[in-house]
Amino acid sequence: LAEALVELGETVKKSDIAPILSEFELPVEQREFLFREGHPLKADIAYMELYQKARKSVYIIDNYINLKTLHLLQEIRPGVTVTIFSDNIQNKLHASDYKDFQAEFPATPVRFITTGGIMHDRFIVLDYGTPNERTFHCGASSKDAAVTRTMVITEMISNDMKTHMHTLIEQMKQNPPLILK
């Protein structure tokens, strides 16, 4: 920015760029925002509110999961089933993490199924196969959403995209379970 203004023949003062530089001085937890439905939200709250909307099931498709992925599920409604489709790349979620989560939240069992390497992007599907089904594309994994950059959660409303997602989900449902180490 400063170089561009200098090339235009303008003088840049430290006070001109102070608001930009101050953003880098904020603690990380004050910068963890994302955009959902056009509104900025604290990333953790946005995911938790999204999961709370489910009445029957939550499907999470995300190859980069960890303990935070599970903790964001703590507020889901009783009786809602949770399935995480993941290849657990980098093995960030361990069996001991899941055991601890289950001890703290025994009413929230989670089923793990591998993606079989067919998914790159992250998705959340609420109430799969019901008239209330909603599908969301997530710009980052929930475990590190908006930690270093702004990201967006977008609802997919195209029937063609939903049909394509159903095909992928049905294929993944046939995959072996993910075994946490």
Residue pairs with C-beta under 8 A, 6 or more apart in sequence:
1 12
1 17
1 20
2 12
2 17
5 11
5 12
6 12
23 31
28 147
31 146
31 147
32 42
32 43
32 44
32 145
32 146
32 147
33 40
33 41
33 42
33 43
33 146
33 150
34 40
34 41
34 43
34 46
34 139
34 140
34 145
34 146
34 150
34 151
34 152
34 153
35 41
35 150
35 151
35 152
35 153
36 46
36 50
36 152
36 153
37 155
41 49
43 142
43 145
43 146
43 147
43 151
44 72
44 145
46 145
46 153
47 72
47 142
47 145
48 72
48 74
48 75
50 124
50 126
50 136
50 153
51 58
51 72
51 73
51 75
51 76
51 124
51 126
52 75
52 76
52 77
53 126
53 134
54 76
54 77
54 80
54 126
54 127
55 77
55 80
55 126
55 127
55 130
55 132
56 80
56 81
56 127
56 128
56 130
56 132
57 80
57 81
57 82
57 83
57 125
57 126
57 127
57 128
58 73
58 76
58 80
58 81
58 82
58 83
58 124
58 125
58 126
59 83
59 84
59 85
59 123
59 124
59 125
59 126
59 128
59 169
60 69
60 82
60 83
60 84
60 85
60 86
60 122
60 123
60 124
60 142
61 85
61 86
61 115
61 119
61 121
61 122
61 123
61 124
61 125
61 169
61 172
62 69
62 84
62 85
62 86
62 122
62 123
62 138
62 141
62 142
62 143
63 86
63 87
63 88
63 89
63 115
63 119
63 120
63 122
64 86
64 89
64 90
64 92
64 122
64 141
64 143
64 144
65 84
65 86
65 88
65 92
65 93
65 141
65 143
66 92
66 93
66 97
66 143
67 93
67 97
67 100
67 101
68 142
68 143
68 144
69 84
69 93
69 141
69 142
69 143
70 93
70 97
70 98
70 101
70 110
71 101
72 142
73 82
73 105
73 108
73 110
74 104
74 105
74 108
76 82
76 108
78 107
81 109
81 111
82 108
82 109
82 110
82 111
83 110
83 111
83 112
83 113
84 110
84 111
84 112
84 113
84 178
85 113
85 114
85 115
85 119
85 169
85 172
85 175
86 93
86 112
86 113
86 114
86 115
86 178
87 114
87 115
87 116
87 117
87 178
88 112
88 178
88 180
91 181
92 143
93 180
94 180
94 181
95 180
95 181
97 180
98 110
98 180
101 108
101 110
102 108
102 109
111 177
112 177
112 178
112 179
112 180
113 172
113 173
113 175
113 176
113 177
113 178
114 172
114 175
114 176
114 177
114 178
115 172
115 175
116 171
116 172
116 175
118 168
118 171
118 172
119 168
119 172
121 137
121 138
122 137
122 138
122 139
122 140
122 141
122 142
123 135
123 136
123 137
123 138
123 165
124 135
124 136
124 138
124 153
125 133
125 134
125 135
125 136
125 165
125 169
126 132
126 133
126 134
126 135
126 136
127 133
127 134
128 169
133 162
134 155
135 155
135 156
135 161
135 162
135 165
136 153
136 154
136 155
136 156
137 153
137 154
137 156
138 145
138 151
138 153
139 145
139 151
139 152
139 153
139 154
140 146
140 149
140 151
145 151
156 162
156 165
